[in-house]
């Protein structure tokens, strides 16, 4: 039961990290000219909300397009890595008790 729980946690971690990295890359390169114009026209403290909304409006369509195109690949890739790592016992928390007892203490 512990191995299954850790396998699910590893799956969620793989999904989250891959989705976050892909979304960050997609939103960063969405429309750099428009984003840099917004940053140049705004001061940090006075127009933070405007900059945030402008960045969201620039990045949101790119992230949606990225997830529509690569979302299934991320999901199944994370599932495959979690299942394989859990079955092999190479992910932390997924080793069987028998494997742990066989290792010498140094």
N, C-alpha and C positions, 0 to 999 in steps of 0.2 A: 504494500500500500504506500509505503514511504517513497519507493522508486517511482511510482505513478505520479504522486504529488510533485516530486521534484522534476519529473519529466514535463508535467504541465507548466510548472513555473519556468523551466528553461524554454519551452515553446513560446510562452508569453514574452519572455525577455528577448528572444530572437526576433519575434514579430515586432515588438516595440522598437528595438534598436534599428532594424532594417527600415521600418516605416519612417522613423524619425530622420534617419540619415538621408533617405531618398526624398522625403518632403523638404528637408532643409536644402538639399542640392537643387531641387526643382524650383523652390521659391526664391532662392538666391539668384539663379540665372534666368528668372522669368522675364524681367524687363529692366535690366540694370540702368538704362539711360533715364527712364522715368523715375526710378527710385533715387538715383543720385541727384536729380533735379530737386526732388522733394527734400532731401537731406540738406542740400546747399541753401535752400530758401528758408529753412526752419532753424531756430535755435532750440537747443535741447529742452530747456525748462519751460519756455513759453508755448511751444507748439508740439509737445510730445504726443498728445492725443491725435492730432492731425497726421503726424508722421506714422503713428501706429496704424491708423485706418488706411492711409495710403499704401503702406507696406502690405497690409492684409489684402487690400483690393488688387495689388499687383501679384501677390503670390498665390492667392486662393484658387484662381482658375488653373494655374500651372500645377498645383498640388493635386487638385481634383483630376486633372488629366493624367498625371503621373500614376495616381492610385488606381484609376480606371484601367490603365494600361498594364501596370506591374503589380497590382494588389494581389491577384491570384498567385502570381509567381512568388511573391514574398510569403504569402500564407503557406503554400505548399512546400516551399524551400525551408521555412522555419519548422514546419511539421516533420519533414523528412530528417532534418538535422536533430531535432529533439527526439524523435523515435529511434533513430540510429544511435545517437549518443547514449540514450537511456538503455537501449537493448544491449549495447556493448559495455555499458558501465563506465564510460570514459568521462561523462559529465559529473561534476561534483555533486554529491548526494545521491548518485544512482548506482554506486557500487553495491554488490551484494555483500552480506555479512561474511559469507564464506571467503570472498576475495580479500576483505579487510583483514580477517584472521590469518590468512596465509602470508601476508607481508611481514617481513621481520622488522622489528623496532630497532632503530639505530640511535 
